[in-house]
Amino acid sequence: MTAHAYAYVFGFVLQEVSLPFDGGDAATEVAESIMEGFAAGDYPHLVEFATQHVRQPGYHFGGQFEFGLDLILDALAARNGPAGP
């Protein structure tokens, strides 16, 4: 089970260091330039994510880490069942 949590952490870090921005206004600019390259109907979920998250004041990609990690750990705990004595 540890491998699943590790894979999430590794993947998140790999993605974060590859981003062409640090967050804030730069993230908004990158999102807008990407969205200009296609019709909104082509990728509605990407447009929704950019609009509801990336383009909001104070957005920081790294802030998503804890939320995702909690989901992974909760799912792994539920799959393992209750802790033993």
PyMOL CGO cylinders between C-alpha atoms (Angstrom):
from pymol import cmd
from pymol.cgo import CYLINDER

trace = [
    CYLINDER, 0.00, 0.00, 0.00, 2.90, 2.35, 0.64, 0.3, 1, 1, 1, 1, 1, 1,
    CYLINDER, 2.90, 2.35, 0.64, 3.78, 2.19, -3.04, 0.3, 1, 1, 1, 1, 1, 1,
    CYLINDER, 3.78, 2.19, -3.04, 0.45, 3.83, -3.97, 0.3, 1, 1, 1, 1, 1, 1,
    CYLINDER, 0.45, 3.83, -3.97, 1.00, 6.77, -1.65, 0.3, 1, 1, 1, 1, 1, 1,
    CYLINDER, 1.00, 6.77, -1.65, 4.61, 7.08, -2.81, 0.3, 1, 1, 1, 1, 1, 1,
    CYLINDER, 4.61, 7.08, -2.81, 3.52, 7.06, -6.47, 0.3, 1, 1, 1, 1, 1, 1,
    CYLINDER, 3.52, 7.06, -6.47, 1.15, 9.95, -5.76, 0.3, 1, 1, 1, 1, 1, 1,
    CYLINDER, 1.15, 9.95, -5.76, 3.85, 11.96, -3.98, 0.3, 1, 1, 1, 1, 1, 1,
    CYLINDER, 3.85, 11.96, -3.98, 6.42, 11.28, -6.71, 0.3, 1, 1, 1, 1, 1, 1,
    CYLINDER, 6.42, 11.28, -6.71, 3.97, 12.13, -9.50, 0.3, 1, 1, 1, 1, 1, 1,
    CYLINDER, 3.97, 12.13, -9.50, 2.87, 15.35, -7.83, 0.3, 1, 1, 1, 1, 1, 1,
    CYLINDER, 2.87, 15.35, -7.83, 6.42, 16.53, -7.27, 0.3, 1, 1, 1, 1, 1, 1,
    CYLINDER, 6.42, 16.53, -7.27, 7.41, 15.64, -10.83, 0.3, 1, 1, 1, 1, 1, 1,
    CYLINDER, 7.41, 15.64, -10.83, 4.47, 17.62, -12.18, 0.3, 1, 1, 1, 1, 1, 1,
    CYLINDER, 4.47, 17.62, -12.18, 5.07, 20.58, -9.87, 0.3, 1, 1, 1, 1, 1, 1,
    CYLINDER, 5.07, 20.58, -9.87, 8.74, 21.01, -10.81, 0.3, 1, 1, 1, 1, 1, 1,
    CYLINDER, 8.74, 21.01, -10.81, 7.80, 20.80, -14.50, 0.3, 1, 1, 1, 1, 1, 1,
    CYLINDER, 7.80, 20.80, -14.50, 5.24, 23.62, -14.39, 0.3, 1, 1, 1, 1, 1, 1,
    CYLINDER, 5.24, 23.62, -14.39, 6.15, 26.75, -16.35, 0.3, 1, 1, 1, 1, 1, 1,
    CYLINDER, 6.15, 26.75, -16.35, 5.05, 29.02, -13.48, 0.3, 1, 1, 1, 1, 1, 1,
    CYLINDER, 5.05, 29.02, -13.48, 5.39, 29.48, -9.72, 0.3, 1, 1, 1, 1, 1, 1,
    CYLINDER, 5.39, 29.48, -9.72, 1.73, 30.25, -9.10, 0.3, 1, 1, 1, 1, 1, 1,
    CYLINDER, 1.73, 30.25, -9.10, -0.38, 33.36, -8.74, 0.3, 1, 1, 1, 1, 1, 1,
    CYLINDER, -0.38, 33.36, -8.74, -0.69, 35.64, -11.75, 0.3, 1, 1, 1, 1, 1, 1,
    CYLINDER, -0.69, 35.64, -11.75, 1.79, 33.60, -13.78, 0.3, 1, 1, 1, 1, 1, 1,
    CYLINDER, 1.79, 33.60, -13.78, -0.47, 30.55, -13.49, 0.3, 1, 1, 1, 1, 1, 1,
    CYLINDER, -0.47, 30.55, -13.49, -3.42, 32.58, -14.73, 0.3, 1, 1, 1, 1, 1, 1,
    CYLINDER, -3.42, 32.58, -14.73, -1.43, 33.83, -17.71, 0.3, 1, 1, 1, 1, 1, 1,
    CYLINDER, -1.43, 33.83, -17.71, -0.28, 30.33, -18.64, 0.3, 1, 1, 1, 1, 1, 1,
    CYLINDER, -0.28, 30.33, -18.64, -3.81, 28.93, -18.29, 0.3, 1, 1, 1, 1, 1, 1,
    CYLINDER, -3.81, 28.93, -18.29, -5.24, 31.69, -20.47, 0.3, 1, 1, 1, 1, 1, 1,
    CYLINDER, -5.24, 31.69, -20.47, -2.61, 31.18, -23.18, 0.3, 1, 1, 1, 1, 1, 1,
    CYLINDER, -2.61, 31.18, -23.18, -3.29, 27.44, -23.22, 0.3, 1, 1, 1, 1, 1, 1,
    CYLINDER, -3.29, 27.44, -23.22, -7.05, 27.95, -23.36, 0.3, 1, 1, 1, 1, 1, 1,
    CYLINDER, -7.05, 27.95, -23.36, -6.67, 30.31, -26.34, 0.3, 1, 1, 1, 1, 1, 1,
    CYLINDER, -6.67, 30.31, -26.34, -5.33, 27.39, -28.36, 0.3, 1, 1, 1, 1, 1, 1,
    CYLINDER, -5.33, 27.39, -28.36, -8.59, 25.43, -28.46, 0.3, 1, 1, 1, 1, 1, 1,
    CYLINDER, -8.59, 25.43, -28.46, -12.34, 25.86, -28.45, 0.3, 1, 1, 1, 1, 1, 1,
    CYLINDER, -12.34, 25.86, -28.45, -13.88, 25.75, -24.96, 0.3, 1, 1, 1, 1, 1, 1,
    CYLINDER, -13.88, 25.75, -24.96, -16.19, 22.93, -26.02, 0.3, 1, 1, 1, 1, 1, 1,
    CYLINDER, -16.19, 22.93, -26.02, -13.22, 20.71, -26.89, 0.3, 1, 1, 1, 1, 1, 1,
    CYLINDER, -13.22, 20.71, -26.89, -12.03, 20.35, -23.29, 0.3, 1, 1, 1, 1, 1, 1,
    CYLINDER, -12.03, 20.35, -23.29, -14.86, 21.43, -20.97, 0.3, 1, 1, 1, 1, 1, 1,
    CYLINDER, -14.86, 21.43, -20.97, -13.32, 19.88, -17.84, 0.3, 1, 1, 1, 1, 1, 1,
    CYLINDER, -13.32, 19.88, -17.84, -10.01, 21.64, -18.43, 0.3, 1, 1, 1, 1, 1, 1,
    CYLINDER, -10.01, 21.64, -18.43, -11.84, 24.95, -18.90, 0.3, 1, 1, 1, 1, 1, 1,
    CYLINDER, -11.84, 24.95, -18.90, -13.83, 24.30, -15.71, 0.3, 1, 1, 1, 1, 1, 1,
    CYLINDER, -13.83, 24.30, -15.71, -10.65, 23.54, -13.74, 0.3, 1, 1, 1, 1, 1, 1,
    CYLINDER, -10.65, 23.54, -13.74, -8.85, 26.61, -15.05, 0.3, 1, 1, 1, 1, 1, 1,
    CYLINDER, -8.85, 26.61, -15.05, -11.83, 28.86, -14.40, 0.3, 1, 1, 1, 1, 1, 1,
    CYLINDER, -11.83, 28.86, -14.40, -12.73, 27.57, -10.94, 0.3, 1, 1, 1, 1, 1, 1,
    CYLINDER, -12.73, 27.57, -10.94, -9.20, 27.05, -9.63, 0.3, 1, 1, 1, 1, 1, 1,
    CYLINDER, -9.20, 27.05, -9.63, -6.20, 28.30, -11.59, 0.3, 1, 1, 1, 1, 1, 1,
    CYLINDER, -6.20, 28.30, -11.59, -7.66, 31.68, -12.52, 0.3, 1, 1, 1, 1, 1, 1,
    CYLINDER, -7.66, 31.68, -12.52, -8.77, 32.44, -8.94, 0.3, 1, 1, 1, 1, 1, 1,
    CYLINDER, -8.77, 32.44, -8.94, -6.77, 34.89, -6.80, 0.3, 1, 1, 1, 1, 1, 1,
    CYLINDER, -6.77, 34.89, -6.80, -4.22, 33.16, -4.60, 0.3, 1, 1, 1, 1, 1, 1,
    CYLINDER, -4.22, 33.16, -4.60, -4.14, 29.90, -6.58, 0.3, 1, 1, 1, 1, 1, 1,
    CYLINDER, -4.14, 29.90, -6.58, -1.07, 27.82, -5.83, 0.3, 1, 1, 1, 1, 1, 1,
    CYLINDER, -1.07, 27.82, -5.83, -0.61, 24.42, -7.45, 0.3, 1, 1, 1, 1, 1, 1,
    CYLINDER, -0.61, 24.42, -7.45, 1.20, 23.01, -4.42, 0.3, 1, 1, 1, 1, 1, 1,
    CYLINDER, 1.20, 23.01, -4.42, -1.85, 23.72, -2.30, 0.3, 1, 1, 1, 1, 1, 1,
    CYLINDER, -1.85, 23.72, -2.30, -3.61, 20.82, -4.03, 0.3, 1, 1, 1, 1, 1, 1,
    CYLINDER, -3.61, 20.82, -4.03, -1.11, 18.31, -2.67, 0.3, 1, 1, 1, 1, 1, 1,
    CYLINDER, -1.11, 18.31, -2.67, -2.56, 17.85, 0.82, 0.3, 1, 1, 1, 1, 1, 1,
    CYLINDER, -2.56, 17.85, 0.82, -6.11, 17.42, -0.48, 0.3, 1, 1, 1, 1, 1, 1,
    CYLINDER, -6.11, 17.42, -0.48, -5.04, 14.67, -2.88, 0.3, 1, 1, 1, 1, 1, 1,
    CYLINDER, -5.04, 14.67, -2.88, -2.82, 12.95, -0.35, 0.3, 1, 1, 1, 1, 1, 1,
    CYLINDER, -2.82, 12.95, -0.35, -5.68, 12.86, 2.17, 0.3, 1, 1, 1, 1, 1, 1,
    CYLINDER, -5.68, 12.86, 2.17, -7.90, 11.20, -0.44, 0.3, 1, 1, 1, 1, 1, 1,
    CYLINDER, -7.90, 11.20, -0.44, -5.25, 8.57, -1.18, 0.3, 1, 1, 1, 1, 1, 1,
    CYLINDER, -5.25, 8.57, -1.18, -4.51, 7.84, 2.48, 0.3, 1, 1, 1, 1, 1, 1,
    CYLINDER, -4.51, 7.84, 2.48, -8.20, 7.65, 3.42, 0.3, 1, 1, 1, 1, 1, 1,
    CYLINDER, -8.20, 7.65, 3.42, -8.87, 5.22, 0.57, 0.3, 1, 1, 1, 1, 1, 1,
    CYLINDER, -8.87, 5.22, 0.57, -5.90, 3.06, 1.54, 0.3, 1, 1, 1, 1, 1, 1,
    CYLINDER, -5.90, 3.06, 1.54, -6.99, 3.03, 5.19, 0.3, 1, 1, 1, 1, 1, 1,
    CYLINDER, -6.99, 3.03, 5.19, -10.54, 2.03, 4.20, 0.3, 1, 1, 1, 1, 1, 1,
    CYLINDER, -10.54, 2.03, 4.20, -9.18, -0.76, 2.03, 0.3, 1, 1, 1, 1, 1, 1,
    CYLINDER, -9.18, -0.76, 2.03, -6.97, -2.08, 4.82, 0.3, 1, 1, 1, 1, 1, 1,
    CYLINDER, -6.97, -2.08, 4.82, -9.75, -2.11, 7.39, 0.3, 1, 1, 1, 1, 1, 1,
    CYLINDER, -9.75, -2.11, 7.39, -9.50, -1.10, 11.04, 0.3, 1, 1, 1, 1, 1, 1,
    CYLINDER, -9.50, -1.10, 11.04, -6.10, -0.97, 12.69, 0.3, 1, 1, 1, 1, 1, 1,
    CYLINDER, -6.10, -0.97, 12.69, -5.16, -3.93, 14.85, 0.3, 1, 1, 1, 1, 1, 1,
    CYLINDER, -5.16, -3.93, 14.85, -4.45, -3.87, 18.60, 0.3, 1, 1, 1, 1, 1, 1,
]
cmd.load_cgo(trace, "trace")
